[in-house]
Amino acid sequence: MVLTELDYLLTSKIGASASMNALDFVARQVEVRRFEIPEVAPHVRGTMAVMRGYQDADDSRGVGLTDAMNVVLAAAHRTADLFTSDRRFRFMRPLTGHSAFRLLPDDL
């Protein structure tokens, strides 16, 4: 949760590139085992790739760490179903080959 707050604060106060730089620093520290992020560490680089892929989306606000991590975790679990009311996932595409996310409960 600290990373999502860091992402939000840097993005909203400085800009998306500041957030990406901070996440890159954290990812490097994880890779050399100076920091540990249990459970999600293998997904950090994939999450950053999703963030970069949507950096011009949503009036150039891009997508944040939380949304990008949800895309990557959905792919890891081989699903396109997300329990969310966040409409941002209407323009984001799953990494599973599905054409779109199914947003629950709206798409039931």
The 8 nearest C-alpha neighbors of each residue, nearest first, counted from 0:
[[1, 3, 2, 4, 5, 65, 6, 64],
 [0, 2, 4, 3, 5, 6, 7, 8],
 [3, 1, 5, 4, 0, 6, 64, 22],
 [2, 4, 6, 0, 5, 1, 64, 65],
 [3, 5, 7, 1, 6, 2, 8, 0],
 [6, 4, 2, 8, 3, 7, 9, 1],
 [7, 5, 3, 18, 4, 9, 8, 10],
 [6, 8, 4, 10, 5, 9, 11, 3],
 [9, 7, 5, 11, 10, 6, 12, 4],
 [10, 8, 18, 12, 13, 6, 11, 7],
 [11, 9, 14, 15, 7, 8, 13, 18],
 [10, 12, 8, 9, 7, 13, 14, 15],
 [13, 11, 9, 10, 8, 14, 7, 15],
 [14, 12, 9, 10, 11, 17, 15, 8],
 [15, 13, 10, 16, 17, 11, 9, 12],
 [14, 16, 10, 18, 17, 19, 9, 13],
 [15, 17, 19, 18, 14, 20, 10, 13],
 [18, 16, 20, 15, 19, 14, 9, 21],
 [17, 19, 15, 21, 9, 6, 16, 20],
 [20, 18, 16, 22, 21, 17, 23, 15],
 [21, 19, 23, 17, 18, 22, 16, 24],
 [22, 20, 24, 18, 23, 19, 17, 25],
 [23, 21, 25, 19, 24, 20, 26, 18],
 [22, 24, 26, 20, 21, 25, 19, 27],
 [23, 25, 21, 27, 22, 26, 20, 28],
 [24, 26, 22, 28, 27, 23, 29, 21],
 [27, 25, 23, 29, 28, 24, 22, 30],
 [28, 26, 30, 24, 29, 25, 23, 31],
 [27, 29, 33, 25, 31, 34, 26, 30],
 [30, 28, 34, 32, 26, 27, 31, 35],
 [29, 31, 27, 32, 28, 26, 33, 34],
 [32, 30, 28, 29, 33, 27, 34, 26],
 [33, 31, 29, 30, 34, 28, 35, 27],
 [32, 34, 28, 31, 29, 35, 30, 27],
 [35, 33, 29, 28, 32, 36, 25, 31],
 [34, 36, 29, 37, 32, 33, 40, 28],
 [35, 37, 40, 39, 38, 34, 29, 41],
 [38, 36, 39, 35, 40, 41, 34, 29],
 [37, 39, 40, 36, 41, 42, 35, 43],
 [40, 38, 42, 41, 37, 36, 43, 72],
 [39, 41, 36, 42, 43, 38, 37, 29],
 [42, 40, 39, 43, 44, 38, 45, 36],
 [41, 43, 45, 39, 40, 44, 46, 71],
 [42, 44, 46, 45, 40, 41, 47, 39],
 [45, 43, 47, 46, 42, 48, 26, 41],
 [46, 44, 48, 42, 47, 43, 49, 71],
 [45, 47, 43, 68, 49, 67, 44, 48],
 [46, 48, 50, 44, 45, 49, 51, 43],
 [49, 47, 45, 51, 46, 50, 52, 44],
 [48, 50, 52, 46, 47, 51, 67, 45],
 [51, 49, 47, 53, 48, 52, 62, 67],
 [52, 50, 54, 48, 49, 53, 47, 61],
 [53, 51, 49, 50, 54, 48, 55, 47],
 [52, 54, 56, 61, 50, 51, 55, 62],
 [53, 55, 61, 51, 56, 52, 50, 59],
 [56, 54, 59, 61, 53, 60, 58, 57],
 [57, 55, 61, 59, 53, 54, 58, 60],
 [56, 58, 60, 59, 61, 55, 62, 87],
 [57, 59, 60, 56, 55, 61, 54, 62],
 [60, 58, 55, 56, 61, 57, 54, 53],
 [61, 59, 57, 58, 56, 55, 62, 54],
 [62, 60, 54, 56, 53, 59, 55, 57],
 [63, 61, 50, 53, 66, 54, 67, 60],
 [64, 62, 65, 66, 67, 50, 61, 6],
 [63, 65, 67, 66, 68, 3, 6, 62],
 [64, 66, 68, 67, 63, 3, 69, 62],
 [67, 65, 69, 68, 64, 63, 62, 70],
 [66, 68, 70, 64, 46, 69, 65, 49],
 [67, 69, 71, 46, 65, 70, 66, 64],
 [68, 70, 72, 66, 67, 71, 73, 65],
 [71, 69, 67, 73, 68, 72, 93, 74],
 [70, 72, 68, 74, 73, 69, 46, 75],
 [73, 71, 75, 69, 74, 70, 68, 76],
 [72, 74, 76, 70, 78, 71, 75, 69],
 [73, 75, 77, 71, 72, 76, 95, 94],
 [76, 74, 72, 77, 73, 71, 78, 95],
 [75, 77, 73, 74, 78, 72, 71, 79],
 [78, 76, 74, 75, 73, 95, 79, 72],
 [79, 77, 73, 80, 76, 74, 95, 75],
 [78, 80, 100, 101, 93, 73, 81, 97],
 [81, 79, 101, 78, 100, 102, 82, 103],
 [80, 82, 102, 83, 103, 101, 79, 100],
 [83, 81, 103, 102, 104, 80, 84, 101],
 [84, 82, 85, 81, 102, 103, 104, 86],
 [83, 85, 86, 82, 102, 103, 105, 104],
 [86, 84, 87, 83, 88, 89, 102, 66],
 [87, 85, 88, 89, 84, 90, 83, 102],
 [86, 88, 89, 85, 90, 91, 57, 62],
 [87, 89, 91, 86, 90, 85, 100, 92],
 [88, 90, 87, 86, 91, 100, 99, 92],
 [91, 89, 88, 87, 92, 86, 99, 56],
 [92, 90, 88, 89, 87, 93, 99, 100],
 [91, 93, 99, 90, 94, 100, 98, 88],
 [94, 92, 95, 79, 97, 100, 99, 70],
 [95, 93, 74, 96, 92, 70, 71, 97],
 [96, 94, 93, 74, 97, 77, 78, 79],
 [95, 97, 94, 98, 93, 92, 99, 79],
 [98, 96, 95, 99, 93, 79, 100, 94],
 [97, 99, 96, 92, 93, 100, 95, 79],
 [100, 98, 92, 97, 93, 101, 79, 89],
 [101, 99, 79, 80, 102, 93, 92, 88],
 [100, 102, 80, 79, 106, 81, 103, 99],
 [103, 101, 81, 106, 82, 105, 80, 100],
 [104, 102, 82, 105, 106, 81, 83, 101],
 [103, 105, 107, 106, 102, 82, 83, 84],
 [106, 104, 103, 107, 102, 84, 101, 83],
 [107, 105, 102, 103, 104, 101, 80, 100],
 [106, 104, 105, 103, 102, 101, 80, 82]]
